[in-house]
Amino acid sequence: MANKISDETIEYVGILAKLELSDEEKEAAKEDMEKMLDYIDTLNELDTSGIEPMSHVFPVNNVFRDDVVTNGDGREETLANAPQRKEDTFEVPKTIG
């Protein structure tokens, strides 16, 4: 396996991730990254002609609905419970002087 990841790349990734890695951890990270790249190379060997690209594993449908009032106004029924009314609103005692 050829070295695909340089020491500088490991240092840079450590800086980006705000990690202080020991020399042993840097070597382990380098080996892990090289294994990941090897696996990606293996995946690139697959024949994907005729396969439609997709952005999600599951079908994604619009989950939003039109904002339509279905329960009506109900203002008169609500205001029927008001101890005091002022036009189309509840009238309450003043709380701040």
DSSP file (Angstrom, degrees, kcal/mol; ACC not computed):
  #  RESIDUE AA STRUCTURE BP1 BP2  ACC     N-H-->O    O-->H-N    N-H-->O    O-->H-N    TCO  KAPPA ALPHA  PHI   PSI    X-CA   Y-CA   Z-CA
    1    1 A M              0   0    0      0, 0.0     2,-0.2     0, 0.0    33,-0.0   0.000 360.0 360.0 360.0 121.8    0.0    0.0    0.0
    2    2 A A        -     0   0    0      1,-0.1     2,-0.7    32,-0.1     3,-0.1  -0.486 360.0-100.4 -78.3 147.8    1.5    3.3   -1.1
    3    3 A N        +     0   0    0      1,-0.2    -1,-0.1    -2,-0.2     3,-0.1  -0.567  48.3 165.1 -71.1 111.7    1.5    6.2    1.2
    4    4 A K        +     0   0    0     -2,-0.7     2,-0.5    26,-0.1    -1,-0.2   0.644  60.4  64.6 -98.6 -20.5   -1.4    8.4    0.0
    5    5 A I  S    S-     0   0    0     -3,-0.1     2,-0.1    25,-0.1    -1,-0.1  -0.914  74.5-149.9-110.4 124.2   -1.6   10.5    3.1
    6    6 A S     >  -     0   0    0     -2,-0.5     4,-1.8     1,-0.1     5,-0.1  -0.459  26.4-114.1 -88.3 163.9    1.3   12.8    4.0
    7    7 A D  H  > S+     0   0    0      1,-0.2     4,-2.4     2,-0.2     5,-0.2   0.855 118.5  57.3 -61.6 -35.3    2.3   13.9    7.5
    8    8 A E  H  > S+     0   0    0      1,-0.2     4,-2.6     2,-0.2    -1,-0.2   0.882 103.9  52.0 -64.1 -38.0    1.4   17.4    6.6
    9    9 A T  H  > S+     0   0    0      2,-0.2     4,-2.7     1,-0.2     5,-0.2   0.918 109.7  48.7 -64.6 -42.7   -2.2   16.3    5.7
   10   10 A I  H  X S+     0   0    0     -4,-1.8     4,-2.3     2,-0.2    -2,-0.2   0.913 112.0  49.3 -62.8 -42.6   -2.5   14.6    9.1
   11   11 A E  H  X S+     0   0    0     -4,-2.4     4,-2.1     2,-0.2    -2,-0.2   0.929 112.3  48.4 -60.1 -45.4   -1.2   17.7   10.8
   12   12 A Y  H  X S+     0   0    0     -4,-2.6     4,-2.6     1,-0.2    -2,-0.2   0.910 111.4  48.5 -64.4 -43.5   -3.7   19.9    8.9
   13   13 A V  H  X S+     0   0    0     -4,-2.7     4,-2.5     1,-0.2    -1,-0.2   0.895 110.1  53.1 -63.3 -39.5   -6.6   17.6    9.7
   14   14 A G  H  <>S+     0   0    0     -4,-2.3     5,-3.1    -5,-0.2     4,-0.4   0.892 109.8  48.1 -61.6 -40.0   -5.6   17.7   13.4
   15   15 A I  H ><5S+     0   0    0     -4,-2.1     3,-0.9     3,-0.2    -2,-0.2   0.930 112.2  48.6 -66.0 -45.4   -5.6   21.5   13.3
   16   16 A L  H 3<5S+     0   0    0     -4,-2.6    -2,-0.2     1,-0.3    -1,-0.2   0.887 115.8  43.5 -61.7 -39.0   -9.0   21.6   11.6
   17   17 A A  T 3<5S-     0   0    0     -4,-2.5    -1,-0.3    -5,-0.2    -2,-0.2   0.471 109.9-125.1 -85.2  -1.5  -10.4   19.1   14.2
   18   18 A K  T < 5 +     0   0    0     -3,-0.9     2,-0.4    -4,-0.4    -3,-0.2   0.922  60.6 146.9  56.3  46.8   -8.7   21.0   17.0
   19   19 A L      < -     0   0    0     -5,-3.1     2,-0.7    -6,-0.1    -1,-0.2  -0.907  46.1-149.1-114.0 140.7   -7.0   17.7   18.1
   20   20 A E        -     0   0    0     -2,-0.4     2,-0.4    -3,-0.1    -5,-0.0  -0.922  27.6-169.6-105.7 107.1   -3.5   17.3   19.6
   21   21 A L        -     0   0    0     -2,-0.7     2,-0.1   -10,-0.1    -7,-0.0  -0.768  17.0-132.0-102.5 140.4   -2.4   13.9   18.4
   22   22 A S     >  -     0   0    0     -2,-0.4     4,-2.4     1,-0.1     5,-0.2  -0.310  37.0-100.0 -74.7 171.0    0.6   12.0   19.7
   23   23 A D  H  > S+     0   0    0      1,-0.2     4,-2.1     2,-0.2     5,-0.1   0.886 125.9  50.6 -61.5 -38.3    3.0   10.5   17.1
   24   24 A E  H  > S+     0   0    0      2,-0.2     4,-2.3     1,-0.2    -1,-0.2   0.908 110.6  48.7 -66.0 -41.5    1.3    7.1   17.5
   25   25 A E  H  > S+     0   0    0      1,-0.2     4,-2.6     2,-0.2    -2,-0.2   0.867 109.5  53.0 -66.6 -35.9   -2.2    8.6   17.1
   26   26 A K  H  X S+     0   0    0     -4,-2.4     4,-2.4     2,-0.2    -1,-0.2   0.921 110.1  47.3 -64.6 -43.2   -1.0   10.4   13.9
   27   27 A E  H  X S+     0   0    0     -4,-2.1     4,-2.4     2,-0.2    -2,-0.2   0.909 113.0  48.9 -64.6 -41.4    0.3    7.1   12.5
   28   28 A A  H  X S+     0   0    0     -4,-2.3     4,-2.4     2,-0.2    -2,-0.2   0.907 112.2  48.4 -64.7 -41.3   -2.9    5.3   13.3
   29   29 A A  H  X S+     0   0    0     -4,-2.6     4,-2.6     2,-0.2    -2,-0.2   0.890 110.2  52.3 -65.3 -39.0   -5.0    8.1   11.8
   30   30 A K  H  X S+     0   0    0     -4,-2.4     4,-2.2     2,-0.2    -2,-0.2   0.925 110.8  46.9 -62.9 -45.0   -2.8    8.0    8.7
   31   31 A E  H  X S+     0   0    0     -4,-2.4     4,-2.2     2,-0.2    -2,-0.2   0.912 112.3  50.4 -63.0 -42.6   -3.3    4.2    8.3
   32   32 A D  H  X S+     0   0    0     -4,-2.4     4,-2.1     1,-0.2    -2,-0.2   0.919 111.3  48.0 -62.5 -43.5   -7.1    4.6    8.8
   33   33 A M  H  X S+     0   0    0     -4,-2.6     4,-2.3     1,-0.2    -1,-0.2   0.887 110.5  51.3 -65.6 -38.1   -7.3    7.3    6.2
   34   34 A E  H  X S+     0   0    0     -4,-2.2     4,-2.3     2,-0.2    -1,-0.2   0.885 109.0  51.2 -66.1 -37.5   -5.3    5.3    3.7
   35   35 A K  H  X S+     0   0    0     -4,-2.2     4,-2.3     2,-0.2    -2,-0.2   0.893 109.1  51.5 -64.5 -39.1   -7.6    2.3    4.3
   36   36 A M  H  X S+     0   0    0     -4,-2.1     4,-2.3     2,-0.2    -2,-0.2   0.928 110.4  47.8 -62.8 -44.2  -10.6    4.6    3.6
   37   37 A L  H  X S+     0   0    0     -4,-2.3     4,-2.3     1,-0.2    -2,-0.2   0.890 110.2  52.4 -64.5 -38.6   -9.1    5.8    0.4
   38   38 A D  H  X S+     0   0    0     -4,-2.3     4,-2.0     2,-0.2    -1,-0.2   0.907 109.4  49.8 -61.8 -41.0   -8.3    2.2   -0.6
   39   39 A Y  H  X S+     0   0    0     -4,-2.3     4,-2.3     2,-0.2    -2,-0.2   0.896 109.4  51.0 -65.5 -39.9  -11.9    1.3    0.0
   40   40 A I  H  X S+     0   0    0     -4,-2.3     4,-2.1     2,-0.2    -1,-0.2   0.898 108.2  52.8 -63.9 -39.3  -13.1    4.2   -2.1
   41   41 A D  H  X S+     0   0    0     -4,-2.3     4,-0.7     2,-0.2    -1,-0.2   0.897 108.3  51.1 -61.2 -39.4  -10.8    3.1   -4.9
   42   42 A T  H >< S+     0   0    0     -4,-2.0     3,-1.0     1,-0.2     4,-0.3   0.916 109.7  49.3 -63.3 -43.0  -12.4   -0.3   -4.6
   43   43 A L  H >< S+     0   0    0     -4,-2.3     3,-1.5     1,-0.2    -1,-0.2   0.851 103.3  61.1 -64.5 -34.1  -15.9    1.2   -4.9
   44   44 A N  H 3< S+     0   0    0     -4,-2.1    -1,-0.2     1,-0.3    -2,-0.2   0.697  94.1  64.9 -67.2 -17.3  -14.8    3.2   -7.9
   45   45 A E  T << S+     0   0    0     -3,-1.0    -1,-0.3    -4,-0.7    -2,-0.2   0.650  80.3 105.4 -77.7 -15.2  -14.1   -0.1   -9.7
   46   46 A L  S <  S-     0   0    0     -3,-1.5     2,-0.9    -4,-0.3    -3,-0.0  -0.369  78.6-119.2 -67.9 143.5  -17.9   -0.9   -9.6
   47   47 A D        +     0   0    0      1,-0.1    -1,-0.1    -2,-0.1    -2,-0.1  -0.753  39.8 166.4 -84.2 109.5  -19.8   -0.6  -12.8
   48   48 A T    >   +     0   0    0     -2,-0.9     3,-1.9    -4,-0.1     2,-0.1   0.173  25.1 133.9-109.6  16.0  -22.5    2.0  -12.1
   49   49 A S  T 3  S+     0   0    0      1,-0.3     3,-0.1     3,-0.0    -2,-0.0  -0.461  74.9  22.3 -66.6 138.1  -23.6    2.6  -15.7
   50   50 A G  T 3  S+     0   0    0      1,-0.3     2,-0.6    -2,-0.1    -1,-0.3   0.435  94.0 122.4  84.2  -0.6  -27.3    2.6  -15.9
   51   51 A I    <   -     0   0    0     -3,-1.9    -1,-0.3     1,-0.0    -3,-0.0  -0.844  62.2-131.0 -96.4 124.8  -27.7    3.4  -12.2
   52   52 A E        -     0   0    0     -2,-0.6    -3,-0.0    -3,-0.1    -1,-0.0  -0.581  23.9-118.5 -76.2 129.1  -29.7    6.6  -11.6
   53   53 A P        -     0   0    0      0, 0.0     2,-0.3     0, 0.0    -1,-0.1  -0.316  34.9-170.2 -63.2 149.5  -28.0    9.0   -9.2
   54   54 A M        -     0   0    0      1,-0.1     3,-0.1     0, 0.0     0, 0.0  -0.978  28.6-153.8-141.6 155.6  -29.9    9.7   -6.0
   55   55 A S  S    S+     0   0    0     -2,-0.3     2,-0.3     1,-0.2    -1,-0.1   0.640  83.7  33.0-101.7 -17.9  -29.5   12.1   -3.1
   56   56 A H        -     0   0    0      1,-0.1    -1,-0.2     4,-0.0     4,-0.1  -0.969  67.5-134.6-137.6 152.4  -31.3   10.0   -0.5
   57   57 A V  S    S+     0   0    0     -2,-0.3    -1,-0.1    -3,-0.1     3,-0.0   0.884  96.8  46.5 -70.4 -39.0  -31.7    6.4    0.2
   58   58 A F  S    S-     0   0    0     -3,-0.1     2,-0.1     1,-0.1    -3,-0.1  -0.739 103.6 -93.4-103.2 151.9  -35.4    6.7    0.8
   59   59 A P        -     0   0    0      0, 0.0     2,-0.6     0, 0.0    -2,-0.1  -0.410  39.0-145.3 -63.5 137.9  -37.8    8.6   -1.5
   60   60 A V        -     0   0    0     -2,-0.1     2,-0.3    -4,-0.1    -4,-0.0  -0.923  19.6-178.2-110.3 121.7  -38.3   12.2   -0.3
   61   61 A N        -     0   0    0     -2,-0.6     2,-0.4     2,-0.0     0, 0.0  -0.833  40.4 -91.8-115.1 156.1  -41.7   13.8   -0.7
   62   62 A N        -     0   0    0     -2,-0.3    -2,-0.0     1,-0.2    -1,-0.0  -0.527  35.9-170.7 -65.6 121.4  -42.8   17.2    0.1
   63   63 A V        +     0   0    0     -2,-0.4     2,-0.2     2,-0.1    -1,-0.2   0.451  53.4 100.6 -95.4  -1.6  -44.2   17.0    3.7
   64   64 A F        -     0   0    0      3,-0.0     2,-0.3     1,-0.0    -2,-0.0  -0.542  55.2-160.1 -84.2 150.6  -45.7   20.5    3.7
   65   65 A R        -     0   0    0     -2,-0.2     2,-0.1     1,-0.0    -2,-0.1  -0.839  32.4 -85.5-122.3 163.2  -49.4   21.0    3.1
   66   66 A D        -     0   0    0     -2,-0.3     2,-1.5     1,-0.1    -1,-0.0  -0.438  43.3-116.4 -65.9 142.3  -51.3   24.1    2.0
   67   67 A D        +     0   0    0     -2,-0.1     2,-0.5     2,-0.0    -1,-0.1  -0.667  52.8 161.4 -84.3  91.6  -52.1   26.4    4.9
   68   68 A V        -     0   0    0     -2,-1.5     2,-0.4     0, 0.0    -3,-0.0  -0.955  41.0-125.6-118.9 129.2  -55.9   26.1    4.7
   69   69 A V        +     0   0    0     -2,-0.5     4,-0.1     1,-0.2    -2,-0.0  -0.592  34.9 167.5 -72.3 125.2  -58.2   27.0    7.6
   70   70 A T        +     0   0    0     -2,-0.4    -1,-0.2     2,-0.1     0, 0.0   0.581  66.4  55.8-115.0 -15.1  -60.5   24.0    8.2
   71   71 A N  S    S-     0   0    0      1,-0.3    -2,-0.1     2,-0.1    -1,-0.1   0.354  97.2-132.8-104.0   7.1  -62.1   24.8   11.5
   72   72 A G        -     0   0    0      1,-0.1    -1,-0.3     2,-0.1    -2,-0.1  -0.097  37.5 -58.8  74.6-174.2  -63.6   28.2   10.6
   73   73 A D        -     0   0    0      1,-0.1    -1,-0.1    -4,-0.1    -2,-0.1   0.974  51.0-177.9 -75.0 -58.0  -63.5   31.5   12.5
   74   74 A G     >  +     0   0    0      1,-0.1     4,-2.1     3,-0.0     5,-0.2   0.581  36.6 131.2  70.5   9.6  -65.2   30.4   15.8
   75   75 A R  H  >  +     0   0    0      1,-0.2     4,-2.9     2,-0.2     5,-0.2   0.924  69.2  48.0 -63.0 -46.0  -64.9   34.0   17.1
   76   76 A E  H  > S+     0   0    0      1,-0.2     4,-1.2     2,-0.2    -1,-0.2   0.897 111.9  49.6 -64.3 -40.0  -68.5   34.3   18.3
   77   77 A E  H  4 S+     0   0    0      2,-0.2     4,-0.4     1,-0.2    -1,-0.2   0.891 114.1  46.3 -64.8 -38.6  -68.4   30.9   20.1
   78   78 A T  H >< S+     0   0    0     -4,-2.1     3,-1.4     1,-0.2    -2,-0.2   0.931 112.8  48.0 -68.9 -45.8  -65.1   31.9   21.8
   79   79 A L  H >< S+     0   0    0     -4,-2.9     3,-1.4     1,-0.3    -1,-0.2   0.680  94.8  75.5 -71.9 -16.0  -66.4   35.4   22.8
   80   80 A A  T 3< S+     0   0    0     -4,-1.2    -1,-0.3     1,-0.3    -2,-0.2   0.765  94.9  52.8 -63.9 -23.4  -69.6   33.9   24.2
   81   81 A N  T <  S+     0   0    0     -3,-1.4    -1,-0.3    -4,-0.4    -2,-0.2   0.489  84.1 113.2 -87.8  -4.9  -67.5   32.7   27.2
   82   82 A A    <   -     0   0    0     -3,-1.4     3,-0.1    -4,-0.2    -3,-0.0  -0.497  60.6-149.4 -73.6 131.5  -66.1   36.2   27.8
   83   83 A P  S    S+     0   0    0      0, 0.0     2,-0.3     0, 0.0    -1,-0.2   0.889  89.7  14.0 -63.9 -37.1  -67.2   37.8   31.1
   84   84 A Q  S    S-     0   0    0      7,-0.3     7,-2.4    -3,-0.0     2,-0.3  -0.998  74.5-161.8-139.0 141.8  -66.9   41.2   29.4
   85   85 A R  E     -A   90   0A   0     -2,-0.3     2,-0.4     5,-0.2     5,-0.2  -0.913  12.2-166.7-121.8 148.2  -66.6   42.1   25.7
   86   86 A K  E >  S-A   89   0A   0      3,-2.2     3,-1.2    -2,-0.3     2,-0.3  -0.894  70.5 -58.4-131.8 105.1  -65.4   45.1   23.9
   87   87 A E  T 3  S-     0   0    0     -2,-0.4     4,-0.1     1,-0.2    -1,-0.0  -0.455 121.4 -15.7  55.8-116.4  -66.4   44.8   20.2
   88   88 A D  T 3  S+     0   0    0     -2,-0.3     2,-0.3    -3,-0.1    -1,-0.2  -0.031 124.8  75.2-105.6  31.4  -64.7   41.6   19.0
   89   89 A T  E <  S-A   86   0A   0     -3,-1.2    -3,-2.2   -10,-0.1     2,-0.3  -0.909  84.5 -98.2-135.8 162.9  -62.2   41.2   21.9
   90   90 A F  E     -A   85   0A   0     -2,-0.3     2,-0.6    -5,-0.2    -5,-0.2  -0.612  33.9-142.7 -73.7 139.4  -62.1   40.1   25.5
   91   91 A E        +     0   0    0     -7,-2.4    -7,-0.3    -2,-0.3    -4,-0.0  -0.942  26.2 177.0-106.7 124.2  -62.2   43.1   27.9
   92   92 A V        -     0   0    0     -2,-0.6     3,-0.1    -9,-0.1    -7,-0.0  -0.862  35.4 -90.2-124.1 157.7  -60.0   42.5   31.0
   93   93 A P        -     0   0    0      0, 0.0     2,-0.2     0, 0.0    -1,-0.0  -0.321  51.5 -96.4 -64.6 149.7  -59.1   44.7   34.0
   94   94 A K        -     0   0    0      1,-0.1     3,-0.1     3,-0.0     0, 0.0  -0.479  38.9-175.8 -65.4 131.0  -56.0   46.9   33.6
   95   95 A T        +     0   0    0     -2,-0.2     2,-0.5     1,-0.2    -1,-0.1   0.649  64.3  56.6-106.6 -20.3  -53.0   45.1   35.2
   96   96 A I              0   0    0      1,-0.1    -1,-0.2     0, 0.0    -2,-0.0  -0.962 360.0 360.0-118.9 129.8  -50.3   47.8   34.9
   97   97 A G              0   0    0     -2,-0.5    -1,-0.1    -3,-0.1    -3,-0.0   0.444 360.0 360.0 -86.3 360.0  -50.8   51.2   36.4
